[in-house]
Amino acid sequence: MTTLCTASSTRLFTPASASEKPAVTLARHGYLATAPLLPTLAVSFETLDAYRELHGTCPRLSVYAFCRALCALHRNSFRSVYVEQFTIAFDVYLDVLHQVDVQVARALSRDTPNWRMKNACALCLYALENEPSLPFSFLATMDGNSSLKLVDEAFRSGEQRGDSRTSRTDIIMPVNEVDIFEHEVQRSRQSSSPSTFSPAGPSPQSGTSVHEDVGEPAESKSICAERWRNAGPETHKKMFALFAATGIFVCICRHGQLLTMCDMIRSGELMKYALAIANKLMRVYGPSVRIKLGYDIACEFAKVLLRSSLGPHASRMISCVVPAFHGHSHNHGCQLNWHPMYMSGVGKEDFEGCERFFSASNDLASGTRLASAFHRHQAIEQHVAFWAVRKHVESGKFIYDNYRQALQIIEEGTRALAIYEQDLQTGPADYERYLIQEREYLSGLKSEPPELALNERYRQLDYLIIHAGITGKEITAIKREYVNSHKRVVAAEETVQRLEDMLEVSIRWIPASTEYKTMATELQIRKYRGALDNLERLVVQRLFELKKLGWVSPGYKLREKIAKALRTRAEAIRNALATYNRLAASLSPPREQLTWEGIMTMVSLGEFDLLRDARQDIRSQAWAKPTHRDAMQTYYNVERAREEIQRLNIEVQRLFSSMVDDHVDHHRATCAARGEKPMLARELEARQEYRGVLNEGIVAWLRKTAALPGFSGKLEYGHRIGRDKTLLDGVPLPRWALRVGDLSAGGVDRVNEHDVDDEGGIPGAGGLEPSNCIVDFCEALGDNTDSA
């Protein structure tokens, strides 16, 4: 007999047989023991499930905080041993849930290799028969984050307990799959490569990713490598020896679903992690897909990818794009080639999904940095599982918001373009030509030639000799009286003579000579460019620091440090702006003066490069005029919005069809398991009921989307490619699926936004009544954790 003592009562549990162990007896009555043979502490399954759900919602909630709260609810004193005992029970509980997941996956025929990755996002991957083709099979983005570090055991105090357990799922890539690309960057630099790249990817005609019209931006490599640490040399991407794992590198689809990820091991954000992700995408999804892959250094990564061993396949399957926000920190040449605005086929996707994922996963850092490698992976896997459900629930609202935004852009943009076309006498062909002309102009902005630099140096030395009054007679006097000064003059003379020989100057320049005046102008231009570069650098740094202020709960010291840097930067920007305006006025013809509002607009559009070439005045060019540029931006914005509508029309039908097929799979698996495995059948039925509740809210958003004026898609069931069409026969459809039938018949009703919005209760709970149930459940937690 097992005695269960709580803070307020004592209960006796009778074993089913004399040989039944106490842990089994407790489990039959809803409690999980913390020891297999002679447990002294047990935790109810309800309490373990409560912590799992609470931690999934708030990853900052630690076991320590939860145990202290439970002790307070029980009116017991807290002991640190409770934390260790609860962790043991929670590990076992998660292992039990995993074994249940394995049986459920087997019953649903979802246990094949890479099934999770192939079905991670229905909107991206649930291809249907007879659906319109898209330029890209799906859109994804990847990036690294250094918050989820793991301190090496060698730097921890005390004796570390060995833990040989490994990850339960295939979410995290094995280290050996990543390390095969460790030396790819060095090999790619040694191999020959195309000199030009197509950000838009291979064209159907050429089958190659070489852009035929647009060359590589002249300043792309140096500026991107300077501004982005992960675009710099691999030898610079090091990390303190303190950390065994320095973060994670993830790949996420445009709807927020995680496709795959890997650990960053004892290093910064190396190219091998991005190459490993690209390799897995191509290997899992097959050669028939075309992926548009976002990366904050896509302009540099695309070169490495094409030069690597993956190049032949990657040139057909993957093309890169710089995310919308990160793109504004690249030079304008990069933006014209790599920004989503100028990428055909990407719609209004911003490719910033990784930042949204990291904003949530960063909350795990405090509980995983000193954990074991297994517990760190376990926490990440649990977070990803909750994140997947959250993104699935939000998929309906995602479609509605994007559809409404795209329709609004098309409506307003079309009106604006009509006005531009009337006032400017322009059309779509002109806007396409403007983009080509601007690309050609920026591709011609090369760094100054070596002979120009030599001319500058020669002119400066010549200026010193002439304006300092150093003649032959005075040189003799200096030689007699000041030996050190003479040595400097001799060195200057020798340098001038050497430069004269290199430049083939027969007669030394004087202020009245034409060459001297030309180089004086060039020197002024050089100063102007330097002032412009300095101004842009300071403004971009300010943009990054303002972004950091948007981080979730930055620490006090970090906030103070950023605020101080911003104050200093603001003064530096004012000084840099004054210097620029002074030098701009000294040019011939004078450049337009800049204001504070003007430079903030230019940094958001990346238009600093348009001021960089002071040798030719482009202000008379149509593509350089502000009104024409606004018209071009509006045109491309409308084009991307139309592409977004095309993709959303496909995603609406994919999402609805996947939910119907999921219902059918659960129903058939439940019926098949009822005879021999009734417990499994009950689990399948419970999961089907829960997914039905979630799908009810998703379909409400889809109905609201279909009710939008201008909706051009179909909210109806479609057959997945390769799926047996007879599976639907004889399966009763849920209520949410039957309601969609009204839409197919044309009976679209206006769905009230309050019917699907959960602002009346706890966010994500589904309404006020479920929220009240959650509150009642949490208030009763004190009765669910007991000591034996």
Secondary structure, 3 states (H helix, E strand, C coil): CEEEECCCCEEEECCCCCCCCHHHHHHHCCEEECCCCCCCCEEEHHHHHHHHHHHHHCCCCCHHHHHHHHHHHHCCCCCCHHHHHHHHHHHHHHHHHHHHHHHHHHHCCCCCCCHHHHCCCHHHHCCECCCCCCCCCEEEEEEEECCCCEECHHHCCCCCCCCCCCCCCCCECCHHHHHCCCCHHHHHHHCCCCCCCCCCCCCCCCCCCCCCCCCCCCCHHHHHHHHCHHHCCHHHCCCCCCEEEEEEEEEEECCCCEEEEEEEECCCCCHHHHHHHHHHHHHHHCCCCCEEEECCCHHHHHHHHHHCCCHHHHHHHEEEECCHHHHCCCCHHHHHHHCHHHCCCCCCCCCCHHHHHHHHHHHHHHHHCCCCHHHHHHHHHHHHHHHHHHHHHHHHHHHHHHHHHHHHHHHHHHHHHHHHHHHHCCCHHHHHHHHHHHHHHHHCCCCCCHHHHHHHHHHHHHHHHHHCCCCHHHHHHHHHHCHHHHHHHHHHHHHHHHHHHHHCCCCCCCCCCHHHHHHHHHHHHHHHHHHHHHHHHHHHHHHHHHHHHCCCCCCHHHHHHHHHHHHHHHHHHHHHHHHHHHHHHHCCCCCCCCCHHHHHHHHHHCHHHHHCCCCCCCCCCHHHCHHHHHHHHHHHHHHHHHHHHHHHHHHHHHHHHHHHHHHHHHHHHHHHHCCCCHHHHHHHHHHHHHHHHHHHHHHHHHHHHHCCCCCCCCCCCCCECCCCHHHHCCCCCCHHHHHCHHHHCCCCCCCCHHHHCCCCCCCCCCCHHHHHHHHHHHHCHHHCCCEC
